[in-house]
């Protein structure tokens, strides 16, 4: 089980709003090769909410069956990283 000392059982997955600070833009994957639109989602019921117009990043929430939630990008938590090994 992945946990951390900052926020409990959360994990960043690399998704965030296409335009920072704009709740009206879609979520995209931001990785080593640029942006990709979501073609799959697993939002927790009622999410994303963009509470207080500050939740622009996506994390998995183990307390809710690893469903997705939007959260402030500044929140310190573990993350899944993309890795591109050198050939």
C-alpha positions in Angstrom: 0.0 0.0 0.0 1.4 3.4 -0.9 1.2 6.0 1.8 3.0 9.1 2.8 3.5 11.3 5.8 2.0 14.4 4.3 -1.6 13.5 3.2 -2.1 9.8 4.1 -3.1 7.5 1.3 -3.0 9.7 -1.9 -1.1 9.4 -5.1 -0.6 12.0 -7.9 -1.2 10.4 -11.3 -0.1 13.2 -13.7 -3.4 14.6 -14.8 -4.1 18.3 -14.5 -6.2 21.0 -16.1 -5.0 21.9 -19.5 -4.6 25.6 -18.5 -3.5 26.2 -15.0 -5.9 28.3 -12.9 -8.8 27.7 -15.2 -11.5 25.3 -14.0 -13.2 25.6 -17.4 -10.5 23.7 -19.3 -10.4 19.9 -19.7 -8.1 17.6 -17.8 -5.1 16.2 -19.7 -2.1 14.0 -19.0 1.1 16.1 -18.8 4.1 13.9 -19.4 7.4 13.6 -21.1 5.9 13.8 -24.6 3.6 16.8 -24.0 -0.2 16.7 -23.3 -2.7 13.9 -24.0 -6.4 14.2 -23.6 -8.1 11.8 -21.2 -9.8 8.9 -22.9 -10.5 7.2 -19.6 -11.6 8.6 -16.2 -12.5 7.1 -12.9 -13.7 10.1 -10.9 -15.1 9.7 -7.4 -18.9 10.4 -7.5 -19.4 14.2 -7.6 -15.9 15.0 -8.8 -14.2 16.9 -10.2 -15.4 20.0 -8.3 -12.6 22.5 -8.6 -13.4 23.6 -5.0 -12.7 27.3 -4.4 -11.3 27.5 -8.0 -8.0 26.0 -6.9 -8.2 22.2 -7.6 -6.3 21.7 -10.9 -4.5 18.3 -10.4 -5.7 14.7 -10.2 -4.9 12.1 -7.5 -5.9 8.6 -6.6 -7.6 8.3 -3.2 -7.1 5.0 -1.5 -9.8 5.8 1.1 -12.3 5.8 -1.8 -11.3 2.7 -3.7 -8.5 4.6 -5.6 -11.1 6.7 -7.4 -9.9 10.0 -8.9 -10.3 13.4 -7.1 -9.1 16.9 -8.1 -6.9 18.7 -5.5 -4.6 21.7 -5.2 -1.5 21.0 -7.1 0.6 22.3 -4.3 -0.4 19.5 -2.0 2.6 17.4 -1.0 2.0 13.7 -1.7 3.6 10.7 -3.5 3.3 10.5 -7.3 3.5 8.0 -10.1 6.3 9.0 -12.5 6.7 8.4 -16.2 10.1 6.9 -17.0 11.8 6.8 -20.4 14.9 4.6 -20.2 17.8 5.4 -22.4 18.2 2.7 -25.1 
